[in-house]
């Protein structure tokens, strides 16, 4: 294929050339006229499986011929004579071994990191050790670094790296993948030095950014029939710029630095590297503009000198569109609209971005047109259904089961997926309603069975059997002890299997099915195999480990994607081609991404040791940008603001803008403004798209249901609701809707009020039987007993007891006065009153917290408040509870008492600042209150009277149960209510 030559063979493909197509074109040009078997003698090494698949697809497209051998860079074993090296150790195994070491380090140095960070630290250490092996740097090289003038942290890290390496070396002699690859390459280089292959061997697509790969490129390039083909070589950069970059210590961040480093290792001039094929770049003028814009910082003065000679800038930029959106949402909608147009016109379009959030927003925007892009990144296994299920199951080991964790697992689509899934779902829904209504913050076996039986008394036996199955697998899994990793994994998989299978099935249902299930199963099988190397850990450590392991792999979306609309990472852009390329998220901190912090070596230590510098990743991202912007049609997009702050343009966009706008000031056309104008057109279209679906603002509701559907029975406490928020009465009584209690129950004010009532009732009853019990100690004894029995939250229980303690003396002091005036007679359980109002055919019922009767058979009403009691003015207009109860007493509404005169009514405030507040019976006598009540209730029996939402709340910011139903937020309290007559 090649004529003999003394220097190594290195070829390049220019920016904008479809690299796999160019590789095949170059082979065709060199094998033209050769016999058919010449193709089969060619071995082609590529650096990614995606490129290998693309190459095979191109060959499959024809014409018919024998195919070259397409191999991965890591597939070298059969090229070596004799026995191959032993298989490399599993990457997971190495990380598990390092987790044990790192955990011990954290125990000795707790300030280094939290316990849960052991796997992350081990992962970063394993990555560092892989890099050391790939670059030929040993632990002794790290140990010999002089860190005397640096922080003591780096000296400790230096020592720990040596300990970790010696531990790995002494374990069993099994090499790491990087160490094995480097040793294989070194042996292959030695073998080829004595026995060079006669058939052509090519390596294509790699930039040689890693040490081992660069050694392989050098070895292949020096073969008699070997060659290296570089992607995205900048052929427009002058030789003096290459020379300047070679002496620039910060040149690593330049997109062409890798090629310079490789060329210097081969004693070649990067500016003299020939083209591999005759494929021309899409737009040579654009390549020149981008090349000049990305010049190394020391030579950007060339902008003034070379800029005016760039030629026709309008031709260079006519297919570039600049989209600078106000928000990420606007950016995503504009991109989605352009991708939709590409789908309709048959263009092959690709969105390239490292911002996964933005790509998901674009996918969501495309969903309105039923377009599913072909997303190469897929979904991390840990957020797939099997991954989430396995994480939830593992969480049972770490924390005591609460209602949220229980319902999360019961309602997961993989739970009980083996058999009778429909019955399980129905039972879970019923159980949730009971738990929300009755409360079960920390489910146990007895509580689950009690709630399950209550859901359906007719099906008591099957519900009890189902509850026992839940209790067996979900309750009492939490443990504070430690166990070896093998035990944790076995227990985890067994428990996940049983929960997924259900009560009767033997197989785990859908747990390991589909692509996501298979990927999760492969990860867990690998964890089982490598578990002996994991050591002993706590449940919390195991949960963190499982989360980290599941997040390492990804699974593709099973839905059939659109064949021409792709979402690529920056790596895919190197080996794929598209008619339209959209480079999005071009903001600093996103593209390029900042280098990840290295807890083990700082930049100086890396440079001294010969390791890769942080700028390397920035340079690779710059190369990806330079290649992608050379596509036939290009969009450059960014958002001016993120969710919370103004953004900074990517450094490459900033350079391009500075170059082009600077040339405009020298008389060149305003091509940057033209690029932006094309983008503004699409942003305007995106705004119109949103405007085409206007949000209809809701009116402030005041529904007027038929009189026959209006309530005729109220509780006393609902009268205040009817005055302040009539809509809540409409929703509750007319629509028959009830607010569900939160699943995650907290020690809220409602519970505190209920318990305070119970404490006071028990305390007062005790004092009636034993007047000597009217003491602070007796009150606190009742409070302690009730709160211990009914408050499962230790912090809340202690806080509420402390509050009782602060008010106990005042309660006892005032209680002595109350009992000296009248005798406590009725309490909440028996103080139920019912009042019939025949004139409006309405019934009023209520319960008084406490009713005392004095020696003259007159009644005193009391109501306990854990907050501040309402003032007399509030009682006159809104909080009429005691006033209405007084009217009910005088009308004989309390059967236990019969008609009685009311001597007084009083709120007893038990809050932080305890006080009493009398009801204004003089200003609001019972007869007047009853008449006003009849007038109020009668008004709501008129057909045109609407139930206004949030009519007169105490605070505008107060949250109400039916605010969402009323669409509060789309209107405010300054809007007039709009009555709506319902039929």
PyMOL commands that set and color helices and strands:
alter all, ss='L'
color gray80, all
select helices_A, chain A and resi 19-31+37-40+49-60+77-79+91-108+115-135+139-143+152-171+177-194+211-221+239-247+251-253+257-265+270-272+284-293+297-299+302-309+313-317+328-345+356-369+381-383+385-398+403-410+421-438+445-455+457-474+485-501+514-533+539-550+572-574+603-609+615-628+651-665+671-691+707-709+716-724+726-734+749-769+771-773+776-790+794-821+838-840+872-877+881-890+926-939
alter helices_A, ss='H'
color red, helices_A
select strands_A, chain A and resi 10-14+43-46+69-72+201-204+226-233+274-275+320-325+349-352+374-375+379-380+482-484+536-538+554-555+565-568+580-583+633-639+700-704+713-715+823-827+832-837+842-847+850-853+859-865+902-909+915-918+947-948+977-981
alter strands_A, ss='S'
color yellow, strands_A
deselect
rebuild
show_as cartoon
